[in-house]
Amino acid sequence: MYKLGHWGASLLLYAPVAFALAPTRPGLAVAGGVGVLALAQFPDVDHRLPLVVHRGVTHTLLFAALVGVAAWAGALAVEAMLGVGSEYAPFAAFVGAFGICSHLAADVITPMGVPLLWPLSRRRFTLSVVYADNTLANYLLLGAGLTATAAVAVAWPG
């Protein structure tokens, strides 16, 4: 998918998480949404990296895990600098991995698919529903994500 489709997929997939967090941790729900949205395009950094194939290593569950670990470590470092506890680091790890996985979910619906299990397998996973450059599909994903986010906002407690 393209940028708008990836943004939509991240919003759509994160909406249930935000809904679950909203009653007790509204700030965390919003921060997580911002983080997931910020990471929605990150796997496509492979377009700008020499010797890295598009939809290769950056489109795997291993990469999602590595981004999650990096987010966890970053959150721990910030918490240490601020002298606060480490309650946010696990959530940062979740957001990091989830943000990448939302991108993978959007790309798995395209015929090219993604090598989710690399390096264990080179198999590409695809549902082959729609081409990545399909403008209508990208806008529909964005619309679905915005609608899901709006529904969470309307249902927001308080």
C-alpha atoms as one frame of an Amber mdcrd trajectory, in Angstrom:
protein
   0.000   0.000   0.000   0.962   3.645  -0.209   1.267   6.261   2.538  -2.459
   6.981   2.983  -3.281   3.281   3.045  -0.625   2.620   5.672  -1.873   5.490
   7.809  -5.409   4.140   7.528  -4.366   0.597   8.389  -2.472   1.775  11.461
  -5.442   3.812  12.687  -7.895   1.012  11.969  -5.840  -1.643  13.737  -4.958
   0.573  16.708  -8.546   1.750  17.355  -9.482  -1.281  19.530  -6.316  -0.759
  21.595  -7.171   2.910  22.106 -10.729   1.954  23.026  -9.464  -0.517  25.650
  -7.020   1.999  27.137  -9.324   5.028  27.067 -11.199   4.450  30.340  -8.108
   4.118  32.534  -5.139   5.472  30.524  -6.401   8.073  28.041  -3.024   9.791
  27.693  -1.357   6.471  26.943  -4.073   5.674  24.378  -3.386   8.908  22.518
   0.412   8.600  22.788   0.257   5.052  21.466  -1.864   6.168  18.536   0.612
   8.895  17.672   3.466   6.382  17.890   1.750   3.791  15.714   0.843   6.445
  13.158   4.429   7.749  13.159   5.734   4.240  12.426   3.154   3.443   9.747
   5.584   4.188   6.909   8.842   3.170   8.590   9.344  -0.227   6.855   9.443
   1.594   3.531  12.752   3.132   4.589  14.116   0.285   2.480  13.458   2.463
  -0.588  16.260   4.731   0.578  18.754   2.137   1.799  21.401   0.864  -0.594
  21.633  -2.917  -0.951  18.288  -3.406   0.828  15.507  -4.928  -1.253  12.036
  -3.388  -0.992   9.729  -5.589   1.056  12.696  -7.551   2.300  14.104  -7.486
   5.824  12.174  -4.361   6.851   8.915  -6.163   6.117   9.373  -9.047   8.568
   8.245  -9.938  12.061  11.923  -9.905  13.046  12.132  -6.229  12.063   8.935
  -5.533  14.043  10.520  -7.174  17.085  13.733  -5.183  16.646  11.811  -1.909
  16.432   9.906  -2.934  19.559  13.174  -3.610  21.403  14.590  -0.278  20.232
  11.457   1.539  21.451  11.684  -0.268  24.794  15.364   0.666  25.185  14.645
   4.260  24.193  11.837   4.520  26.723  14.066   3.058  29.448  16.768   5.610
  28.620  14.308   8.511  28.767  12.843   7.234  32.025  16.333   6.904  33.508
  17.231  10.466  32.459  14.019  11.749  34.029  14.482   9.635  37.147  11.099
   7.949  36.872  10.059   4.302  36.933   9.985   2.035  33.906   6.250   1.582
  33.537   6.140   2.973  29.998   8.917   0.900  28.422   6.764  -2.206  27.823
   4.088  -0.078  26.190   6.706   1.630  24.022   7.875  -1.828  22.902   4.302
  -2.776  22.061   3.756   0.434  20.082   7.018  -0.049  18.190   6.229  -3.602
  17.161   2.537  -2.861  16.543   3.353   0.089  14.301   5.497  -2.117  12.077
   2.948  -4.937  12.117   0.217  -2.537  10.946   2.382  -1.765   7.925   2.893
  -5.475   7.273  -0.849  -6.093   7.528  -1.509  -3.468   4.870   1.137  -4.940
   2.561   0.028  -8.540   3.033  -3.213  -7.771   1.183  -1.226  -6.967  -1.984
  -0.070  -9.561  -4.524   3.611  -8.886  -3.750   3.071  -9.826  -0.114   5.725
  -9.795   2.596   8.322 -12.297   3.875   6.927 -12.311   7.427   9.032 -15.211
   8.711  12.393 -14.282   7.213  15.107 -15.493   8.034  13.344 -18.733   8.963
  11.538 -18.859   5.633  11.687 -16.936   2.374   7.969 -17.575   1.769   6.026
 -14.423   0.979   2.642 -14.118   2.625  -0.100 -12.529   0.557  -3.868 -12.383
   0.406  -3.608 -10.868  -3.078  -6.683  -8.678  -2.636  -5.582  -5.405  -4.202
  -2.493  -3.829  -5.765  -0.515  -1.413  -3.594  -0.983   1.441  -6.065  -4.777
   1.146  -6.103  -5.875   4.683  -5.225  -9.384   3.649  -4.197  -8.080   0.929
  -1.858  -5.635   3.340  -0.231  -8.361   5.918   0.335 -10.773   3.252   1.621
  -8.183   2.111   4.165  -7.630   5.715   5.234 -11.370   6.257   5.515 -11.817
   3.090   7.558  -9.000   4.114   9.893 -10.366   7.625  10.353 -13.867   6.238
  10.944 -12.600   3.767  13.560 -10.633   6.527  15.275 -13.658   8.819  15.244
 -15.783   6.042  16.742 -13.296   5.655  19.592 -13.312   9.425  20.138 -17.120
   9.497  20.257 -17.215   6.565  22.685 -14.390   8.068  24.791 -15.368   8.076
  28.487 -15.551  11.369  30.339
